[in-house]
Amino acid sequence: MVYIRSFASDNHAGIHPEVLKAIERANVGDAIAYGGDVYSERAKRLFQEHFGDDCEVYFVFNGTGANITGLKAVTQSYHAVICAETAHIHSDECGAAENVIGCKLLTVPSADGKITVDQVQGFLHDIGNAHHSQPKVISISQVTEYGTVYRPEEIQALADFAHANGLYLYMDGSRLANAAASLGVEFREITTDVGVDVLSFGGTKNGLMVGEAVIFLNKALGQDFPFIHKQSLQLASKMRFIAAQFEALLTDRLWYRNACHANRMAKLLADELEKIPAVQITQKVEANAVFAIIPPPIVTKLQEKYLISLWSEARSEVRLMASFNTEDRDIHQLVDDLRSAINATHI
Ligand SMILES: Cc1ncc(COP(=O)(O)O)c(C=O)c1O
């Protein structure tokens, strides 16, 4: 058995035991394919308890698929999506939005991963002008790619602005559970109640083996989604195995336990790193990520033992991620190894 402890990504974590058991329980007998099964029905009902009776929920394989199909449902090729320049849809999805939807992404510079109404406003000048892509969606990530978290009122302000100008608010909620746990709110307080129209809901980073959801809070927008779902290659035939995982995640607040734990581990790591003068934390630690500048030789030394990814090679800035399965001792061991490496290199 090879045991690896990774701080590079919450995607590196395994499957939560309660989720694994749910997959096993679902592996009994046969079931209707493509979402016509009881697991899908029950999981969707649980989502409706969280997000409101009036939402439509679809399961997909991955976060990129959720984002692209969710956005495709509300855009045409002549539309534009306004997002932070750090947004996963812009920087980490291999141009999938441009390729699959055909639309343009208009990016907003962002020091902390968030965007504001003031920054978005400037993009609306050319609405109605056939020479320009037409902004149709504002897309935000909750948690952001910098590990920061939008407050409910920040989301509401963006939603109000979007709706007043004929746009929709899309949320990449690949770490929505970490955001809700961080703010101490229920999902609907940062989605349904503050005007989000469509969102992706992450499962993989919070204990699932595979699976994300696309949720239409504005139900009318999801009308054509069944066709987009299939045509975009995201409709699983054995859907029950994705649904059963979500059922487990939304039962006994597993989503909350996992997210709280990951967030607490990141906070512990940040608290420990703050005591080390050679390390500089660069972003607020509001969820399960810690961004820090660590001298290059120390990063190299740590990488001999841990999976750690450089966020910015130029700044020697790393993104350290905690997961539902990170343990206190992992954090203390990493910090001890960091201190030893610093002492050995006399930094
Ligand atoms: C903010 C955010 N959105 C979306 C995704 C996409 O997820 P996937 O890799 O499953 O396509 C990621 C993955 O790391 C992410 O960090």
The ligand as an SDF file (V2000), in Angstrom:
LIG
                    3D

 16 16  0  0  0  0  0  0  0  0999 V2000
  -13.4700   26.3930   -8.3230 C   0  0  0  0  0  0  0  0  0  0  0  0
  -13.5010   25.1460   -9.1610 C   0  0  0  0  0  0  0  0  0  0  0  0
  -14.4900   24.9840  -10.0480 N   0  0  0  0  0  0  0  0  0  0  0  0
  -14.5710   23.9020  -10.8280 C   0  0  0  0  0  0  0  0  0  0  0  0
  -13.6370   22.9040  -10.7490 C   0  0  0  0  0  0  0  0  0  0  0  0
  -13.7340   21.7920  -11.7480 C   0  0  0  0  0  0  0  0  0  0  0  0
  -13.7880   20.5350  -11.2790 O   0  0  0  0  0  0  0  0  0  0  0  0
  -13.3390   19.2630  -12.1630 P   0  0  0  0  0  0  0  0  0  0  0  0
  -11.8720   19.1700  -12.0490 O   0  0  0  0  0  0  0  0  0  0  0  0
  -14.0740   18.1650  -11.4940 O   0  0  0  0  0  0  0  0  0  0  0  0
  -13.7790   19.4570  -13.5690 O   0  0  0  0  0  0  0  0  0  0  0  0
  -12.5640   23.0040   -9.8380 C   0  0  0  0  0  0  0  0  0  0  0  0
  -11.5600   21.9370   -9.7280 C   0  0  0  0  0  0  0  0  0  0  0  0
  -10.5680   21.9980   -9.0900 O   0  0  0  0  0  0  0  0  0  0  0  0
  -12.5000   24.1750   -9.0340 C   0  0  0  0  0  0  0  0  0  0  0  0
  -11.4910   24.3520   -8.1620 O   0  0  0  0  0  0  0  0  0  0  0  0
  1  2  1  0
  2  3  1  0
  2 15  2  0
  3  4  2  0
  4  5  1  0
  5  6  1  0
  5 12  2  0
  6  7  1  0
  7  8  1  0
  8  9  2  0
  8 10  1  0
  8 11  1  0
 12 13  1  0
 12 15  1  0
 13 14  2  0
 15 16  1  0
M  END
$$$$
